């Protein structure tokens, strides 16, 4: 395999990841993601271009601010690396195609959801709306281009995907609210499945939901058994949605074929 294209895609991922860091840091605080220029959250020093080279600046500065010496969160290089790796994996899966562009788009939104929900226990509406805009673009494109496709081929599949997944979570949230007075899933979890359903269509978005609940359940059980969390403590569900969706994009069709084969 030619290594140049994956390398370029990896570097592109690092650069995008560097922008996602800005969104992850500023969006929950209600700050603008465009201005001002990046600064050290500790001493406020404006960062120069050479302080902002993805991953490398962090290594070169040994994880400390050049100006005040305070520690830089390991989250910054982590987000950049994960974004680069996710982009390359999607390229290996889909090549340069419509599927590649829209799964990269969806996973970009979801990577920001992952880190924001993990820290703040919220999924910002701005990310849901950005995801919906991309989803609507894909939905419209497929009326003109037969290959503008990520999930199933029926035109209404994205609408069913949204209704089935968001609808299911909404129902569970409402039942939980009625019986226990608390909702197991937040409204952010309900809403983020709108762009997931719209982009992946019915089959893959339902599999995303199944995978997320499965991974979330196992992790929750593990955290309770090991005493790291209590039964009542809140565990954000967003990160599991992100992992479940990524696995569904990569293996959802194979999983479906295996599952149907088992039933027959
Ligand atoms: Zn500083």
Boltz pocket constraint, residues with backbone or C-beta under 6 A from the ligand:
constraints:
  - pocket:
      binder: B
      contacts: [[A, 40], [A, 41], [A, 42], [A, 43], [A, 44], [A, 45], [A, 65], [A, 66], [A, 67], [A, 68], [A, 69], [A, 70]]
      max_distance: 6.0
